[in-house]
Amino acid sequence: MSYAIYLPEAELQVALRTATKLLPLVARQRKAKRGVMKSATVSDVVYLLATQVASNVANSCQTSAPRS
């Protein structure tokens, strides 16, 4: 597996672990504040993670291009 593919994949795994650890906390906050939506939804978290990974992949592809 090439390093350019492995790095974003590893970052995604770390980000997903972090997001799943935060989900119970978000649920508790929502329960405590009925009717007030101040916490991120799961779809927001997934969107932000996907955007970050896509950005990192684009940046790593630009920096790892062979020089002539």
C-alpha positions as CSV (number, residue, x, y, z in Angstrom):
1,M,0.0,0.0,0.0
2,S,1.4,3.4,-0.9
3,Y,2.1,6.0,1.8
4,A,-0.2,8.5,-0.1
5,I,-3.2,6.2,0.4
6,Y,-2.3,4.9,3.9
7,L,-1.9,8.3,5.6
8,P,-5.5,9.7,4.8
9,E,-6.9,6.2,5.6
10,A,-5.2,6.2,9.0
11,E,-6.4,9.8,9.6
12,L,-10.0,8.8,8.8
13,Q,-9.8,5.9,11.2
14,V,-8.6,8.2,14.0
15,A,-11.2,10.8,13.2
16,L,-14.0,8.2,13.2
17,R,-12.9,6.8,16.5
18,T,-12.9,10.4,18.0
19,A,-16.4,11.1,16.5
20,T,-17.9,7.8,17.9
21,K,-16.5,8.6,21.3
22,L,-18.2,12.0,21.2
23,L,-21.6,10.7,20.0
24,P,-22.9,9.6,23.5
25,L,-21.9,13.0,24.9
26,V,-23.8,14.8,22.1
27,A,-26.9,12.6,22.8
28,R,-26.7,13.5,26.5
29,Q,-26.5,17.2,25.6
30,R,-29.5,16.9,23.3
31,K,-31.5,15.2,26.0
32,A,-30.6,17.9,28.6
33,K,-31.6,20.7,26.2
34,R,-34.9,19.6,24.7
35,G,-35.9,21.7,21.7
36,V,-32.5,23.5,21.5
37,M,-30.2,22.2,18.7
38,K,-26.7,23.4,19.5
39,S,-24.8,20.1,19.0
40,A,-23.6,18.6,15.8
41,T,-25.6,15.8,14.2
42,V,-24.0,12.6,13.0
43,S,-24.4,13.8,9.3
44,D,-22.6,17.0,10.1
45,V,-19.7,15.0,11.7
46,V,-19.5,12.7,8.7
47,Y,-19.5,15.6,6.3
48,L,-16.7,17.4,8.1
49,L,-14.6,14.2,8.3
50,A,-15.1,13.5,4.6
51,T,-14.2,17.1,3.7
52,Q,-11.1,17.0,5.8
53,V,-10.0,13.6,4.4
54,A,-10.6,14.8,0.8
55,S,-8.6,17.9,1.5
56,N,-5.7,15.9,3.0
57,V,-5.7,13.5,0.0
58,A,-5.6,16.4,-2.4
59,N,-2.7,18.0,-0.5
60,S,-0.8,14.8,-0.2
61,C,-1.2,14.1,-4.0
62,Q,0.2,17.5,-4.7
63,T,3.2,17.2,-2.4
64,S,4.1,13.6,-3.3
65,A,4.2,14.2,-7.0
66,P,7.6,13.2,-8.5
67,R,9.9,16.0,-9.4
68,S,11.6,16.1,-12.8
